[in-house]
Amino acid sequence: MSVDNPPSALFVNGRILARSSPGLTGEPVFADSMLVQDGLIRAIGTREESLRKVSLDHCKSFEDIRIAIKTYAEANPEVPRILCKGWMHSMTPEGTDASMLDDIDPRPIFIDTKDLHSTWCNSAGLEELGVANMPDPAGGTIHRDANGKPNGVLSEGAVLSIVWPHQAKVSPMAERQEAILAAVETYNASGYTGLVEMAMDEPAWDALVALRAAKPDLPMRIAAYWLIKPSDDAEARHAQVRRAIELHSQLNASTSPDLRIAGIKIVCDGIIDACTVYLSEPYAPADSPPPIWAQDDLEPIVAQADAAGLQIALHAIGDGAIKMAVDVLEKHTTPGRRHRIEHLELASPEDAKRLGDLNLTASIQPVHADPAILRAWPRLIGSERCKRAFAYREMADAGALMALGSDSPTAPWAPLQNVYVASTRRSAREPEYEVTGERELPTVRGDRGWYKGARPVCSLRRGPEAWRWERWPILSLLTWSGRLRAY
């Protein structure tokens, strides 16, 4: 073996201690696969992950992205396409284009942003999607160059309506089930025995139902919200809701408490870092885009779902989208149905108060408030609006129902890290990084099941020997599900 040219090696079926990232998010996780190239550990994860998606979480630049994809491509010559995750716009400050990826590998390459609101493809990926002459779908954009040719990036509704359906179509049922099993094992290892899936569709649902039938003791309770995709066709929009109603009538909290359709999910706007959220005032460097859903289209869908007894979850990050979401829920829903608004990152004082007045659930993901990942916000939205970001205290003081979640896979899912950010407003990724502002949520309670309409499964009570945050690194974790140890 030459020391100057060490070989590549993919180790599988092992027990490898991994850390997801530096700082408090580096909770110990055991993986079973490790890729070594050029004498360096390039990737650690599960065997299922090694066959599916390349993680770009560690990348700082486009050159890092190239190396990660090239390394994976050489180690996996048999896969028909290369799927990647974890791209952030800050990694490619000079912009993106399909041609930048074309010389890495001839196979189709699909790169998801960390937030899952955009996908970047090479030319082979664009050809496989067939978007050359396709118009922009409702609520989305197929980005194009000066000549009108797709440049490789699809965002918002184009991801929901084009990229995800295509990837599901080319993914075999067995592969989808393996991915679900790997996810369940990973979440069990972090202490989870239940989850809320916020973007359910037909391929994923078929795989879940078949998997639950084959493994009825699967140690994970799953409540799913059916994703309603934007469409210019009103009948197509209502047909999606009818499908959710049909599935809810079959599998609900009474008939199937461990796998059920709880309601519908609608994505009203995008994300701040991509300048796609719906704001009442423009971005500092650009205009503000419209919402993904026009209010006139949103209102009848919400009314239809509420009339059928479904819970409604509306993704709304910008203050314009939040106001629209609150207005629609106030006008068209039944009080007490536990409807929810997701994220709520830039709520106005008036709408923060209305959440409590209307008894709405503020479904928040404190890990998104980690100050270490918000460095671009002052440039994008200005320092004054940054002061209003993540106004959790205002929402709680107004009487809103506060539900904490992880937003996985777009963010670290370890529960203690989420609670740490919520309670301290310090960074779990970089513990030394800190900002001032609203300090903490008043309480963290075991009410998550109530918000999604589940029967009571647990309670939390502080004991006399309750641990302190400083003891975090030495904690060990056991996971129990249905009186059986899951991890």
Stockholm file with secondary structure:
# STOCKHOLM 1.0

chainA/1-487         MSVDNPPSALFVNGRILARSSPGLTGEPVFADSMLVQDGLIRAIGTREESLRKVSLDHCKSFEDIRIAIKTYAEANPEVPRILCKGWMHSMTPEGTDASMLDDIDPRPIFIDTKDLHSTWCNSAGLEELGVANMPDPAGGTIHRDANGKPNGVLSEGAVLSIVWPHQAKVSPMAERQEAILAAVETYNASGYTGLVEMAMDEPAWDALVALRAAKPDLPMRIAAYWLIKPSDDAEARHAQVRRAIELHSQLNASTSPDLRIAGIKIVCDGIIDACTVYLSEPYAPADSPPPIWAQDDLEPIVAQADAAGLQIALHAIGDGAIKMAVDVLEKHTTPGRRHRIEHLELASPEDAKRLGDLNLTASIQPVHADPAILRAWPRLIGSERCKRAFAYREMADAGALMALGSDSPTAPWAPLQNVYVASTRRSAREPEYEVTGERELPTVRGDRGWYKGARPVCSLRRGPEAWRWERWPILSLLTWSGRLRAY
#=GR chainA/1-487 SS CCSSSCCCEEECSCCEEECSSSGGGCCCEEESEEEEETTEEEEEECHHHHTTEEECTTCCSHHHHHHHHHHHHHHCTTCSSEEEEEECGGGCTTCCCTHHHHTTCSSCEEEEETTSSEEEECHHHHHHHTCTTCCCCTTEEEEECTTSCEEEEEEEHHIIIIIHHHHHHTSCHHHHHHHHHHHHHHHHHTTCSEEEEEEECHHHHHHHHHHHHHCTTCSCEEEEEEECCCCSCHHHHHHHHHHHHHHHHHSSTTTCTTEEEEEEEEECCCCTTTTCSCCSSCCSSSCCCCCSSCHHHHHHHHHHHHHTTCEEEEEECSHHHHHHHHHHHHHHSCTTSCCEEEECTTCCHHHHHHHHHTTCEEEECGGGGCGGGCTTHHHHHCHHHHTTTTCHHHHHHTTCEEEECCCTTSSCCCHHHHHHHHHHCBCSSSTTCBCCSCCCCSCCCSCHHHHTTCCCCCCCCCCTTCCCGGGGGGCCCCCEETTEECC
#=GC SS_cons         CCSSSCCCEEECSCCEEECSSSGGGCCCEEESEEEEETTEEEEEECHHHHTTEEECTTCCSHHHHHHHHHHHHHHCTTCSSEEEEEECGGGCTTCCCTHHHHTTCSSCEEEEETTSSEEEECHHHHHHHTCTTCCCCTTEEEEECTTSCEEEEEEEHHIIIIIHHHHHHTSCHHHHHHHHHHHHHHHHHTTCSEEEEEEECHHHHHHHHHHHHHCTTCSCEEEEEEECCCCSCHHHHHHHHHHHHHHHHHSSTTTCTTEEEEEEEEECCCCTTTTCSCCSSCCSSSCCCCCSSCHHHHHHHHHHHHHTTCEEEEEECSHHHHHHHHHHHHHHSCTTSCCEEEECTTCCHHHHHHHHHTTCEEEECGGGGCGGGCTTHHHHHCHHHHTTTTCHHHHHHTTCEEEECCCTTSSCCCHHHHHHHHHHCBCSSSTTCBCCSCCCCSCCCSCHHHHTTCCCCCCCCCCTTCCCGGGGGGCCCCCEETTEECC
//
